[in-house]
Amino acid sequence: MSEQLGTLEELPLDYREAMSAAGVAPLWPMMRNVLPHDLPAPVTRPGYWAYAAMKPLLLRAGELTPVEKAERRVLVMSDPGRGKGAMQATASIYLGMQLLLPGETAPAHVHTPSAVRIIVEGEGGFTVVDGEKMPMQAGDLVLTPGGEWHDHGHEGTAPVIWLDALDLPVFYYLEGSYAKEGPLQAQRNRPDASQVEYISAGLAPSRRHEAGARRYPMMRYPWGRTEAALREMARWSDGAFVELDYVNPETGKDVLPTLGFTAMFLPKGARLAPPLRSSSAAFHVVKGKGRSTVNGQVIDWSAKDTFSTPVFAALDHEAAEDSFLIRVHDRPLQEKLGYYEERQR
């Protein structure tokens, strides 16, 4: 591809005006913007949201705005590259921190985007998806997939806070984002599937003849089991860094069509330099303390903090103490589009 392309200003004024009148524009002056050489030129910039700064703002929101006036009491985490108020943490990932106070109910609704809740703190909160009531405990991953009715409630005595991760930007860009509201769901009189059918890894309910796999058989991934599995893997890996992907227990595929989730354990002193990935990502610190460098920008993080990385970011992690993180990424979407890529540094 040629390095020297013609500019719009080089074209005669009458020609530019004629093109505007016809509703067309020349491609060549814009070519490098949409097809840069070798690597994308992302708008997204590394973001960092300290929980110590966000929690007081959330609690103040609880004082200022009843949940009935908010439907979902959320503070949106905006990509620095897009500016304040942007409904994106990366090009494809929306992040928000949500608060539910004791006795409150977030009304039932259903929407086209899919969401995952990563529970940050608090006891007594729950989510109901398609009638299945799921407790929300610190570190748990709770799915509310697109097209599934869901509501939230709080039976405890202290605030419950969780991180929302959605593929909302994808649906908004496609002009396919909308929601419907409805009454609270009738709750089934039994524990959620993570406590019954899928209590043990590698085991699933016996399949009936010609019965297809359910798209979302398990909606809750308890943190206690995740941390235990990570620690056991690390014990047999000479204390090295280990990862576990959250998957559909029936199919082994990612839990959502567009977003993937990966649990990470970095033992104290561990250093990690992953390859350059075409996927963007957000990292939520469940436990621990450490430092990450994203394209030269240093981020010192601790428990309950969240940070984001653009595509093909040069990324380095260093753990100051045993640390557990959950990585949210758009690899599933990119694989479906056929272009996910990793490059060694």
C-alpha positions in Angstrom: 0.0 0.0 0.0 1.3 3.4 -0.9 2.5 5.7 1.9 1.6 8.9 0.0 -2.1 9.2 -0.6 -3.8 12.2 -2.0 -5.6 14.6 0.4 -9.0 16.1 0.3 -7.6 19.5 0.0 -5.8 18.6 -3.2 -9.1 18.1 -5.0 -10.8 21.1 -6.7 -13.5 22.8 -4.7 -16.2 22.3 -7.3 -15.4 18.6 -7.3 -15.6 18.4 -3.5 -18.9 20.3 -3.5 -20.3 18.0 -6.2 -19.4 14.9 -4.2 -21.1 16.4 -1.1 -24.2 17.1 -3.1 -24.2 13.5 -4.3 -23.8 12.1 -0.8 -20.4 10.5 -1.5 -16.8 11.0 -0.4 -13.4 9.9 -1.6 -11.9 7.0 0.2 -8.2 7.6 -0.3 -7.8 10.7 2.0 -9.4 8.5 4.8 -7.7 5.2 4.0 -5.0 5.4 6.7 -7.6 6.3 9.3 -9.6 3.1 8.7 -6.8 0.8 7.6 -3.6 1.8 9.3 -0.5 -0.2 8.6 0.4 -3.3 10.6 -1.5 -2.5 13.8 -4.8 -0.7 14.6 -4.7 2.8 16.0 -7.2 2.5 18.9 -9.1 5.4 20.4 -9.2 3.5 23.7 -6.6 4.5 26.3 -5.7 2.6 29.5 -8.2 3.3 32.3 -7.9 2.9 36.1 -10.7 3.1 38.6 -9.7 2.9 42.3 -12.4 1.4 44.4 -11.4 3.6 47.3 -12.5 6.6 45.2 -15.6 5.0 43.7 -17.2 3.5 46.9 -18.0 6.8 48.6 -19.5 8.1 45.4 -21.7 5.0 45.1 -22.9 5.3 48.7 -23.6 9.0 48.2 -25.7 8.0 45.1 -27.6 5.7 47.4 -28.4 8.7 49.6 -29.3 11.0 46.7 -31.2 8.8 44.3 -33.7 6.1 45.3 -33.4 2.9 43.2 -37.0 3.5 42.0 -35.7 6.7 40.2 -32.6 5.0 38.8 -33.8 1.5 37.9 -30.1 0.5 38.1 -28.0 2.7 40.4 -24.7 2.6 38.5 -21.6 4.7 38.0 -20.3 4.3 34.5 -16.5 3.8 34.0 -15.6 5.8 31.0 -12.6 5.2 28.6 -10.1 8.1 29.0 -9.6 8.1 25.3 -13.3 8.8 24.6 -13.7 11.3 27.5 -16.1 11.7 30.5 -19.5 10.2 30.1 -18.5 7.7 27.4 -20.5 4.5 27.8 -17.5 2.4 27.0 -14.4 1.3 28.9 -13.0 -0.1 25.6 -14.5 -0.2 22.1 -16.6 -3.3 22.9 -16.7 -3.4 26.8 -19.0 -1.4 29.0 -18.1 -1.2 32.7 -20.2 0.2 35.6 -20.2 -0.2 39.4 -23.7 -0.8 40.8 -25.1 -0.4 44.3 -28.0 -2.1 46.0 -29.0 -1.2 49.5 -30.7 -3.4 52.1 -34.3 -4.0 51.3 -34.1 -2.6 47.8 -35.2 -4.3 44.6 -34.0 -3.5 41.1 -36.9 -4.2 38.9 -37.1 -7.0 36.3 -36.1 -6.3 32.8 -34.7 -8.0 29.7 -32.4 -6.5 27.1 -30.5 -7.4 24.0 -26.9 -6.9 25.4 -25.5 -9.5 27.7 -24.1 -8.7 31.2 -22.0 -10.3 33.8 -21.9 -9.2 37.5 -18.6 -9.6 39.4 -19.5 -9.2 43.0 -17.2 -6.7 44.8 -18.5 -6.7 48.4 -21.5 -7.2 50.6 -23.7 -10.1 51.7 -27.4 -10.8 51.2 -27.8 -9.6 47.6 -29.2 -11.9 44.9 -30.0 -12.0 41.2 -32.9 -13.8 39.7 -32.5 -15.0 36.1 -35.4 -16.8 34.5 -36.8 -17.7 37.9 -33.5 -19.0 39.3 -32.4 -17.1 42.4 -28.6 -16.8 42.8 -26.8 -15.5 45.8 -24.2 -12.8 45.2 -21.0 -13.2 47.2 -17.7 -11.5 46.8 -15.8 -12.6 43.7 -18.8 -14.5 42.2 -19.5 -14.3 38.5 -23.2 -14.0 37.8 -24.5 -14.1 34.2 -27.5 -12.2 32.9 -27.4 -13.1 29.2 -29.1 -11.1 26.5 -32.7 -12.1 26.2 -33.0 -13.4 29.7 -35.3 -11.7 32.3 -33.5 -10.7 35.4 -33.9 -8.7 38.6 -31.9 -8.0 41.8 -32.8 -8.0 45.4 -31.2 -7.5 48.8 -32.0 -9.4 52.0 -28.9 -8.4 53.9 -28.0 -5.6 56.3 -25.1 -3.8 54.5 -24.7 -2.3 51.0 -23.9 -4.8 48.1 -21.7 -3.5 45.3 -20.9 -5.3 42.1 -19.1 -4.6 38.8 -21.2 -4.8 35.6 -19.5 -5.9 32.4 -21.6 -5.7 29.2 -21.2 -6.0 25.5 -23.5 -2.9 25.3 -21.2 -0.9 22.9 -21.4 -3.7 20.3 -25.2 -3.7 20.4 -25.4 0.1 20.4 -23.1 0.4 17.4 -25.3 -2.2 15.6 -28.4 -0.1 16.6 -29.8 -3.3 18.2 -29.8 -2.2 21.9 -33.1 -2.1 23.7 -34.8 -3.3 26.9 -38.2 -4.3 28.1 -39.6 -4.0 31.7 -41.8 -6.5 33.5 -42.9 -7.7 37.0 -40.6 -9.4 39.4 -40.1 -13.1 38.6 -41.5 -16.0 40.6 -38.5 -17.7 42.2 -38.0 -21.4 42.1 -37.9 -23.2 45.4 -34.4 -24.6 45.0 -30.7 -23.5 44.9 -29.2 -22.3 41.7 -27.6 -24.7 39.2 -24.0 -24.1 40.5 -25.1 -25.7 43.7 -27.0 -28.6 42.2 -26.4 -29.8 38.6 -22.9 -28.3 38.2 -21.4 -28.6 41.7 -18.4 -30.6 40.4 -16.2 -29.8 37.5 -16.3 -32.3 34.6 -19.8 -33.6 35.6 -23.1 -32.5 34.0 -26.6 -33.9 34.2 -27.1 -37.0 32.0 -28.3 -36.0 28.6 -31.6 -37.1 27.2 -31.5 -38.6 23.7 -31.5 -35.8 21.0 -31.7 -33.1 23.7 -29.6 -30.1 22.7 -27.2 -28.4 25.0 -28.6 -25.3 26.8 -27.1 -22.0 25.9 -26.8 -20.9 29.5 -27.1 -23.9 31.8 -25.2 -22.3 34.7 -25.6 -18.6 35.6 -23.4 -18.4 38.7 -19.7 -19.2 39.1 -18.9 -19.1 42.9 -15.6 -17.5 43.7 -14.7 -20.0 46.5 -14.4 -22.8 44.0 -12.5 -20.6 41.5 -9.9 -19.5 44.0 -9.4 -23.1 45.3 -8.9 -24.4 41.7 -6.4 -21.6 41.0 -4.4 -22.3 44.1 -4.3 -26.0 43.4 -3.1 -25.4 39.9 -0.4 -23.1 41.1 0.7 -25.7 43.7 1.5 -28.1 40.9 3.0 -25.4 38.7 6.0 -24.5 40.8 4.1 -21.4 42.1 3.9 -20.0 38.6 1.1 -17.7 37.2 -2.0 -19.7 36.3 -5.3 -18.9 34.6 -8.7 -20.5 34.3 -11.4 -19.6 31.7 -15.0 -19.4 32.7 -16.8 -21.8 30.3 -20.3 -23.2 29.7 -20.2 -26.6 31.6 -22.2 -28.3 28.8 -20.2 -27.1 25.8 -16.9 -25.9 27.0 -17.4 -22.6 25.1 -17.1 -19.1 26.5 -20.0 -18.1 28.9 -21.2 -15.4 26.5 -21.2 -15.1 22.7 -19.2 -11.8 22.7 -17.3 -11.6 26.0 -14.9 -14.0 27.7 -13.9 -14.1 31.4 -10.6 -15.5 32.8 -9.6 -15.9 36.4 -5.9 -15.2 37.1 -3.6 -16.0 40.1 -0.4 -14.2 40.4 1.6 -15.4 43.4 3.6 -12.9 45.3 6.6 -11.8 43.3 5.3 -13.2 40.0 5.9 -11.2 36.9 4.0 -11.7 33.7 4.4 -10.3 30.2 1.6 -11.7 28.1 1.7 -11.5 24.3 0.2 -8.6 22.4 -3.4 -9.5 21.9 -5.9 -8.1 19.4 -8.6 -8.2 22.1 -9.2 -5.4 24.5 -9.6 -6.2 28.2 -10.6 -5.0 31.6 -9.1 -6.4 34.8 -10.9 -6.5 38.2 -8.8 -7.2 41.3 -10.6 -9.6 43.5 -7.8 -9.9 46.1 -4.2 -8.7 46.3 -1.9 -5.9 45.4 0.5 -5.2 42.5 1.4 -3.1 39.5 0.7 -3.3 35.8 2.3 -1.3 33.1 0.1 -0.7 30.0 1.8 0.9 27.0 4.3 2.5 29.4 1.6 3.8 31.8 2.1 2.4 35.4 -1.0 1.4 37.3 -0.6 0.5 41.0 -3.7 -1.6 41.9 -5.1 -3.2 45.0 -8.1 -5.3 46.0 -11.4 -4.2 44.3 -9.8 -1.9 41.8 -10.4 -2.1 38.1 -8.3 -1.2 35.0 -8.6 -1.5 31.3 -6.3 -2.1 28.3 -6.7 -1.3 24.6 -6.1 -3.7 21.8 -2.5 -4.9 21.2 -1.4 -3.3 24.5 2.1 -3.9 25.7 1.2 -5.2 29.2 3.3 -6.3 32.2 2.0 -7.5 35.6 3.9 -7.7 38.9 2.3 -9.0 42.1 3.4 -7.5 45.4 1.4 -10.2 47.2 -0.7 -13.2 46.2 -3.2 -11.6 43.8 -6.4 -12.8 42.1 -7.8 -11.0 39.1 -10.7 -11.5 36.7 -9.9 -10.5 33.1 -12.9 -9.5 30.9 -12.1 -9.6 27.2 -13.7 -9.6 23.7 -11.8 -12.6 22.3 -15.0 -14.6 21.8 -16.4 -11.9 19.5 -13.1 -11.6 17.6 -12.9 -15.3 17.1 -16.4 -15.4 15.6 -15.3 -12.6 13.3 -12.2 -14.7 12.4 -9.5 -12.2 13.3 -8.3 -12.8 16.9 -4.5 -12.6 17.0 -1.6 -12.8 19.4 1.9 -11.5 18.7 5.0 -12.3 20.7 6.9 -9.3 22.1 
